[in-house]
């Protein structure tokens, strides 16, 4: 009898765990998957840079009421991202400057004890790595007359790890199996420099879900 009770408890725990994961339904293709705030750090002498930031909302996981450990800011955001890249300037067309961004990777982290600090980009890659994406080269359009830069980048999901947030289990493989297309809008007004980067720009944007079938067709 005792053995049967243990078996029932184990099966119940397994079932409850499965149900928790099952709650994370795929985000419909082309629907907004997330909203984000970030900064672009750049070293003009080498052409190398990186982007870091945080999410104000992830569809199916949480909104601005649950995504922060206190008043919303980079210091309290549970979900952050980081990516390395290099930038090459191309021939401009009138007042539009073209910037070629390198292929590379894009990582999302969950940190139950947030500590993001704009002056320290490393603080945005702490905690659990929950999603790893790869991207091709991309083109940024810098509109001098409007003082902003715009680009769209499709980040293809390569690997992910399940994570528990607010008592539920999630996995980006379930949420966005094909990846995310990011639409970012970067201000051309620089911020104070950070250690190792003479040039810092703020930006914000959103991500649109890509399903695995769409990605395979490309």
Secondary structure, DSSP 8 states (H G I E B T S, - for coil): -HHHHHHHHHHHHHHHHHHHHHTS----TTSEEEEEEEEEEEETTTTEEEEEEEEEEETTTB-TTTSBSSSSSTTTBSEEEEEEEEEEEEEEETTEEEEEE--EEEEEEE-SS---BTTBGGGGG-SEEEEEEEE--EEEEEETTTTEEEEEEEEEEEEE--EEETTEEE-HHHH-TTEEEEEEEEEEEEE--BTTBSEEEEEEEEEEEE-HHHHHH-
